[in-house]
Amino acid sequence: MTDRARHTSFVYLSQIINLPVVDVKSVKIGRLYDVIADVHGMYPRINALVVRKGVRKKLIYYPWKCIHNILEDRLVVIEDSDRAQEPFKLSANELRLRETFWDRQIVDIAGSKVVRVNDLHILKDGIKLWLVHVDVGFKGLLRRLGWLRFFNSAVKWLFAYELKDKFISWKFVQPITAVDDVRSLSLRVPSSKLSQLHPADLADILIDLGAEERMLIFNSFDDATASDILQELPLKMRLMMAKSLEHDRLARILDETPMDEVVDLLDEMPYETVSALFKLLPEEKVAQIKTLLKHSDRIAGSLMNTEFVSAQENETAAKVLRRIKKVAEDIESIYYIYVLNDRDVPIGVLTLKQLLRAGAKTPMREIMRENVVRVKIDTHIKLVAQIFYKYNFTVVPVVDEFDRIQGIITIKDALEPVFPEIREETEEV
């Protein structure tokens, strides 16, 4: 396989800036100072290099056709090195990426400052490069300073935590001023939609896109993130996107989704699609879905989520906390812990805050509150909403005719069916 073999990957601008630049005979020309991109397309394509040469640090320009290879963290190889141009002038649609973007402020369309550009995320296809993301995270700054490997190792060792990338797609960023006089950048959507890459914010961005772009970006997320985003979308758009997905991909996403959200979605989908999905989902989950789909959409059973945190009265706080850590990612709400007897009847309840403040060896019976407020599976949704209002709860357990706990209802799920105009107004924002 030759050096020019096609290979698609991602690199960061900081990984190639300041690399040695050599000709095909390995004679050093200088160091890479900047790259030039044409911002006319959806994603700017890098079409030239700026090399700093000699003791005087003179800047020279190499068109992209002179580039033989780019090896991130190693070197850049130039062929036809005699074709260097100096001085050089940028065309109307060209920008020098390092000079233009590093350390610039991104502002929202109202003019308020949001974040700083710490690095640029670049798609590398063979030796072709495209700018695809603006890196605004602390991780990007550490990478530029050369501290990322040490800092990441230290944080992982001390806190069992790994720094996350924080990107903004180039499609949502644009220069405020003319191309040849860029002083800052602007978001094409309000800052509230990009201040945190929370699933709700990502969902807002997808709503702003066309159907083709929306699916292209959605399909780039892993199953767990796609599930989080799908839950934040309006139901009509959720259905449209679900119908556009391959069945195996949709099944994987639904397997990451809280049960009540799965039921809401499948209740609106064609029978043939639901049957196909049932063949791909775990048998236990299918059985739960079928049970919930039988319930009227006007009773508590249709709103409940069958995933919740429970404990036995003799279990210690330390044991329950260990179990919560194992299942936290798969459970929609962990604020309340329900204490059950050997017949799965709730005999007590406590909050996560109470659990965290308790001693490690404290049994649940000593910190739980008895007389658990609950609703029956067939309780009308209006009465469920009234219970939330009366007791100021965020979650209420649902029990069957024998008082055995079957699931939980969150305040959001309880109020939306009673006040549909709230959801409609939210989806229109």
C-alpha positions as MATLAB code, in Angstrom:
seq = 'MTDRARHTSFVYLSQIINLPVVDVKSVKIGRLYDVIADVHGMYPRINALVVRKGVRKKLIYYPWKCIHNILEDRLVVIEDSDRAQEPFKLSANELRLRETFWDRQIVDIAGSKVVRVNDLHILKDGIKLWLVHVDVGFKGLLRRLGWLRFFNSAVKWLFAYELKDKFISWKFVQPITAVDDVRSLSLRVPSSKLSQLHPADLADILIDLGAEERMLIFNSFDDATASDILQELPLKMRLMMAKSLEHDRLARILDETPMDEVVDLLDEMPYETVSALFKLLPEEKVAQIKTLLKHSDRIAGSLMNTEFVSAQENETAAKVLRRIKKVAEDIESIYYIYVLNDRDVPIGVLTLKQLLRAGAKTPMREIMRENVVRVKIDTHIKLVAQIFYKYNFTVVPVVDEFDRIQGIITIKDALEPVFPEIREETEEV';
ca = [
       0.000    0.000    0.000;
       1.499    3.371   -1.029;
       1.701    6.576    1.026;
      -1.119    7.901   -1.085;
      -3.455    5.040   -0.108;
      -6.953    6.242    0.636;
      -7.751    6.400    4.355;
     -10.524    8.336    6.070;
     -10.031    9.627    9.607;
     -10.184   12.774   11.718;
      -7.302   15.015   12.769;
      -7.049   18.284   14.663;
      -5.470   21.437   13.330;
      -3.173   21.458   16.376;
      -1.817   18.055   15.274;
      -0.474   19.405   11.985;
       0.420   23.035   12.775;
       4.189   23.469   13.294;
       5.017   20.080   11.726;
       8.277   19.878    9.727;
       7.691   20.351    5.985;
      10.063   18.401    3.710;
      10.345   17.649    0.020;
      10.150   14.116   -1.420;
      13.923   13.760   -0.879;
      13.441   14.520    2.862;
      15.152   17.909    2.585;
      13.620   20.267    5.136;
      11.783   23.281    3.737;
      10.409   24.794    6.929;
       7.485   24.315    9.334;
       3.745   24.340    8.694;
       2.444   27.709    9.904;
      -1.170   27.680    8.689;
      -3.616   26.103    6.251;
      -5.931   27.843    3.801;
      -9.513   26.713    3.182;
     -12.230   27.621    0.723;
     -15.323   28.441    2.833;
     -17.694   28.548   -0.117;
     -19.012   24.963    0.325;
     -20.973   23.310    3.143;
     -17.683   22.186    4.701;
     -14.573   24.265    3.917;
     -12.010   22.289    1.931;
      -8.351   22.959    2.699;
      -6.643   23.869   -0.553;
      -3.208   25.247    0.376;
      -0.515   25.334    3.066;
       1.408   28.276    4.508;
       4.979   27.307    5.432;
       7.353   29.347    7.620;
      10.818   29.103    6.125;
      14.346   29.969    7.230;
      15.824   32.142    9.954;
      13.777   35.134    8.835;
      10.623   33.026    9.194;
       9.432   34.056    5.740;
       5.942   32.742    4.849;
       5.514   30.893    1.557;
       2.412   29.337   -0.027;
       2.008   25.839   -1.529;
      -1.148   24.999   -3.540;
      -2.725   21.692   -2.557;
      -1.580   19.933   -5.720;
       1.961   20.205   -4.332;
       1.104   18.136   -1.242;
       2.404   14.560   -1.387;
       1.444   13.390    2.121;
       0.431   14.618    5.584;
       1.363   12.499    8.574;
      -0.207   14.078   11.674;
       2.205   14.459   14.596;
       5.128   13.709   12.218;
       5.653   15.713    9.028;
       4.280   17.111    5.765;
       5.770   16.005    2.446;
       5.819   18.405   -0.531;
       6.407   17.495   -4.151;
       7.224   20.113   -6.800;
       8.637   22.268   -3.998;
       9.824   24.812   -6.587;
       6.187   25.825   -7.142;
       6.057   27.755   -3.869;
       4.491   31.199   -4.168;
       5.520   34.350   -2.288;
       4.036   36.747   -1.635;
       0.541   35.298   -2.033;
      -2.975   36.707   -1.900;
      -6.100   34.882   -0.756;
      -9.058   34.601   -3.114;
     -12.510   35.972   -2.186;
     -13.671   32.741   -0.486;
     -10.418   31.721    1.213;
      -9.445   31.918    4.898;
      -6.319   31.084    6.870;
      -7.739   28.763    9.519;
      -5.199   29.192   12.320;
      -5.051   32.950   11.964;
      -8.817   33.299   11.570;
     -10.238   30.913   14.146;
      -7.895   29.987   16.962;
      -8.879   31.845   20.149;
     -11.733   33.691   18.433;
     -14.988   34.204   20.300;
     -18.122   32.544   18.948;
     -21.117   34.785   19.564;
     -24.803   34.085   19.129;
     -27.085   35.882   16.712;
     -28.043   38.344   19.471;
     -24.407   39.376   19.877;
     -23.632   37.868   23.285;
     -20.376   35.928   23.757;
     -20.657   32.184   24.037;
     -17.366   30.248   23.825;
     -13.826   30.404   22.487;
     -12.437   28.348   19.601;
      -9.662   26.151   20.991;
      -9.038   23.876   18.009;
     -10.499   22.771   14.690;
     -11.648   19.223   13.891;
     -10.739   18.142   10.363;
     -11.893   15.231    8.208;
      -8.902   13.592    6.493;
      -9.754   11.561    3.416;
      -6.458   10.366    1.982;
      -4.589   13.662    1.722;
      -7.762   15.714    1.259;
      -8.847   17.765    4.274;
     -12.188   19.366    5.195;
     -13.052   21.508    8.209;
     -16.068   19.864    9.892;
     -16.214   20.964   13.557;
     -15.152   23.833   15.765;
     -13.646   22.512   19.024;
     -14.773   24.715   21.938;
     -13.949   22.316   24.789;
     -11.278   22.439   27.476;
      -9.871   19.258   25.947;
      -9.120   21.171   22.747;
      -7.141   23.809   24.657;
      -5.099   21.150   26.463;
      -4.365   19.460   23.125;
      -2.999   22.686   21.669;
      -0.795   23.271   24.716;
       0.539   19.713   24.524;
      -0.815   18.861   27.979;
      -3.712   16.602   26.999;
      -2.076   13.196   27.495;
      -0.699   14.059   30.952;
      -3.832   15.878   32.129;
      -6.214   13.176   30.862;
      -4.169   10.448   32.562;
      -4.093   12.364   35.847;
      -7.837   13.077   35.837;
      -8.663    9.481   34.910;
      -6.417    8.164   37.688;
      -7.630   10.591   40.374;
     -11.340   10.802   39.549;
     -12.064    7.900   37.141;
     -13.243   10.541   34.655;
     -12.266   11.140   31.040;
     -12.486   14.558   29.404;
     -15.086   14.788   26.627;
     -14.791   16.554   23.299;
     -17.097   19.513   22.813;
     -17.747   20.335   19.162;
     -19.956   22.714   17.209;
     -20.611   21.684   13.633;
     -19.207   24.100   11.068;
     -22.683   24.228    9.547;
     -23.815   26.306   12.513;
     -20.892   28.743   12.454;
     -20.257   31.633   10.102;
     -17.989   34.690   10.002;
     -19.689   37.892   11.156;
     -17.676   40.180    8.917;
     -16.387   39.871    5.389;
     -14.172   36.864    4.662;
     -11.041   39.020    4.414;
     -11.713   40.773    7.753;
     -12.895   38.101   10.205;
     -12.678   39.211   13.840;
     -15.276   36.911   15.378;
     -17.705   34.144   14.518;
     -21.445   33.848   14.743;
     -23.807   30.966   15.349;
     -26.575   30.426   12.845;
     -28.824   29.406   15.750;
     -29.251   31.076   19.186;
     -26.598   30.372   21.802;
     -29.163   28.653   24.013;
     -29.176   25.836   21.487;
     -25.421   25.302   21.572;
     -24.306   26.394   25.038;
     -24.202   22.722   26.113;
     -24.283   19.749   23.791;
     -27.177   18.300   25.790;
     -29.556   15.946   23.952;
     -32.282   18.611   24.097;
     -29.963   21.127   22.398;
     -28.901   18.597   19.776;
     -32.575   17.872   19.133;
     -33.224   21.598   18.625;
     -30.435   21.708   16.032;
     -31.874   18.710   14.175;
     -35.274   20.417   14.092;
     -33.665   23.378   12.294;
     -32.267   21.173    9.509;
     -33.780   19.690    6.393;
     -34.832   16.034    6.418;
     -31.747   14.751    4.571;
     -29.246   16.671    6.715;
     -31.168   15.742    9.864;
     -30.894   12.004    9.186;
     -27.250   12.304    8.114;
     -26.290   13.902   11.427;
     -28.598   11.711   13.528;
     -27.044    8.562   12.070;
     -23.593    9.731   13.188;
     -24.548    9.384   16.884;
     -24.114    6.185   18.874;
     -27.267    4.311   19.932;
     -27.425    5.734   23.472;
     -27.014    9.353   22.327;
     -29.497    8.830   19.486;
     -32.010    7.541   22.045;
     -31.546   10.616   24.244;
     -32.004   12.938   21.265;
     -35.026   11.081   19.898;
     -36.830   11.518   23.217;
     -36.444   15.294   22.963;
     -37.933   15.617   19.487;
     -41.608   16.409   18.784;
     -43.625   13.218   18.338;
     -44.358   13.862   14.648;
     -40.659   14.308   13.858;
     -39.779   11.351   16.094;
     -42.116    9.153   14.060;
     -40.809   10.432   10.751;
     -37.201    9.743   11.757;
     -38.030    6.342   13.262;
     -39.694    5.293   10.007;
     -36.572    6.369    8.089;
     -34.257    4.153   10.131;
     -33.374    0.551    9.354;
     -35.228   -1.801   11.706;
     -32.070   -3.155   13.355;
     -30.767    0.372   14.045;
     -34.145    1.491   15.434;
     -34.333   -1.609   17.630;
     -30.904   -0.852   19.129;
     -31.987    2.718   19.859;
     -35.277    1.593   21.436;
     -33.377   -0.851   23.628;
     -31.603    2.228   25.108;
     -34.901    4.118   25.564;
     -37.131    4.285   28.676;
     -40.123    1.982   28.407;
     -42.797    4.697   28.461;
     -41.129    6.517   25.565;
     -40.886    3.280   23.579;
     -44.598    2.584   24.099;
     -45.553    6.136   23.048;
     -43.608    5.743   19.820;
     -44.688    2.210   18.915;
     -48.316    3.055   19.647;
     -48.191    5.404   16.623;
     -46.292    3.109   14.248;
     -47.682    0.614   11.686;
     -48.378   -2.908   12.938;
     -45.921   -4.427   10.435;
     -43.076   -2.232   11.741;
     -43.873   -3.010   15.382;
     -43.924   -6.746   14.611;
     -40.530   -6.500   12.895;
     -39.081   -4.622   15.854;
     -40.424   -7.202   18.320;
     -38.296   -9.838   16.565;
     -35.170   -7.717   17.155;
     -35.758   -6.501   20.717;
     -35.003   -8.601   23.840;
     -37.901  -10.924   24.748;
     -38.276   -9.445   28.224;
     -38.620   -5.930   26.832;
     -41.121   -7.082   24.198;
     -43.292   -8.672   26.907;
     -43.297   -5.406   28.889;
     -44.127   -3.360   25.783;
     -47.028   -5.627   24.848;
     -48.430   -5.339   28.375;
     -48.212   -1.549   28.353;
     -49.675   -1.240   24.852;
     -52.842   -2.932   26.136;
     -53.533   -0.135   28.602;
     -55.875    2.693   27.763;
     -54.068    5.927   26.972;
     -56.169    7.663   29.672;
     -54.976    5.674   32.688;
     -51.781    5.605   34.751;
     -50.594    2.306   33.250;
     -50.158    3.943   29.849;
     -47.807    6.568   31.303;
     -45.608    4.470   33.548;
     -42.003    3.476   33.060;
     -41.209   -0.024   34.307;
     -37.584    0.821   35.164;
     -37.044    2.198   38.686;
     -34.795    1.826   41.750;
     -35.955   -0.389   44.618;
     -34.462   -1.823   47.799;
     -35.240   -4.164   50.670;
     -35.695   -2.762   54.181;
     -32.654   -4.629   55.574;
     -30.275   -3.522   52.802;
     -27.597   -1.008   53.775;
     -27.065    2.394   52.165;
     -23.702    1.286   50.752;
     -25.222   -1.778   49.043;
     -28.060    0.223   47.491;
     -25.661    2.920   46.256;
     -23.495    0.296   44.572;
     -26.549   -1.074   42.776;
     -27.646    2.411   41.696;
     -24.229    3.033   40.125;
     -24.624   -0.117   38.039;
     -28.100    0.674   36.717;
     -28.132    4.510   36.677;
     -27.540    4.811   32.924;
     -30.530    2.582   32.127;
     -33.066    4.214   34.462;
     -34.920    7.420   33.641;
     -35.335    8.613   37.247;
     -33.209    7.691   40.274;
     -34.376   10.491   42.577;
     -36.615    8.171   44.646;
     -35.749    4.720   45.976;
     -38.746    2.540   46.826;
     -38.393    0.048   49.685;
     -40.330   -3.164   48.960;
     -41.339   -6.146   51.050;
     -40.987   -9.737   49.845;
     -44.240   -9.377   47.839;
     -42.973   -6.274   45.950;
     -45.360   -4.012   47.863;
     -43.866   -0.537   48.561;
     -43.541   -0.075   52.329;
     -41.285    2.962   52.288;
     -39.583    5.578   50.137;
     -36.479    7.737   50.410;
     -34.698   10.247   48.202;
     -31.251    9.903   46.695;
     -30.157   12.842   48.875;
     -31.201   10.980   52.028;
     -29.356    7.891   50.843;
     -26.142    9.833   50.177;
     -26.259   11.432   53.633;
     -26.828    8.136   55.449;
     -24.023    6.093   56.954;
     -22.735    3.235   54.826;
     -24.128    0.569   57.178;
     -27.503    2.249   57.778;
     -30.401   -0.058   56.787;
     -33.189    1.305   54.617;
     -35.820    0.883   57.335;
     -34.087    3.563   59.439;
     -34.163    6.292   56.799;
     -37.235    5.495   54.713;
     -40.533    7.306   55.013;
     -43.562    5.037   55.350;
     -47.056    5.586   53.904;
     -45.964    5.710   50.280;
     -48.348    7.706   48.072;
     -49.149    5.590   45.013;
     -51.588    5.244   42.147;
     -53.235    2.181   40.655;
     -52.616    1.094   37.075;
     -56.186    2.050   36.158;
     -56.114    5.485   37.880;
     -57.321    8.168   35.443;
     -54.538   10.476   34.224;
     -56.327   13.586   35.560;
     -56.267   12.152   39.072;
     -52.583   11.286   38.599;
     -51.872   14.937   37.690;
     -53.797   16.095   40.769;
     -51.667   13.873   43.011;
     -48.489   15.422   41.627;
     -49.921   18.882   42.274;
     -51.138   18.039   45.784;
     -47.955   16.393   47.078;
     -45.390   18.290   44.980;
     -43.766   15.024   43.886;
     -41.587   14.568   40.814;
     -42.232   10.803   40.601;
     -45.126    8.580   41.762;
     -45.119    4.754   41.884;
     -47.783    2.701   40.079;
     -49.157   -0.484   41.683;
     -51.426   -3.296   40.514;
     -54.597   -4.611   42.164;
     -52.482   -6.492   44.734;
     -50.511   -3.329   45.598;
     -47.354   -4.665   43.924;
     -45.225   -1.976   42.300;
     -45.309   -2.089   38.495;
     -43.551    1.120   37.512;
     -43.246    4.858   38.053;
     -44.653    8.012   36.447;
     -42.662   11.252   36.203;
     -44.347   14.643   36.523;
     -43.527   15.425   32.888;
     -45.280   12.270   31.676;
     -48.271   12.946   33.934;
     -48.900   16.545   32.869;
     -48.436   16.238   29.098;
     -51.611   14.147   28.457;
     -53.720   16.400   30.719;
     -52.371   19.648   29.251;
     -51.454   18.760   25.645;
     -51.220   22.441   24.773;
     -48.060   22.626   26.919;
     -46.290   20.096   24.740;
     -47.638   21.633   21.550;
     -46.316   25.061   22.551;
     -42.970   23.555   23.552;
     -42.623   21.721   20.257;
     -43.355   24.900   18.317;
     -40.610   26.901   20.058;
];
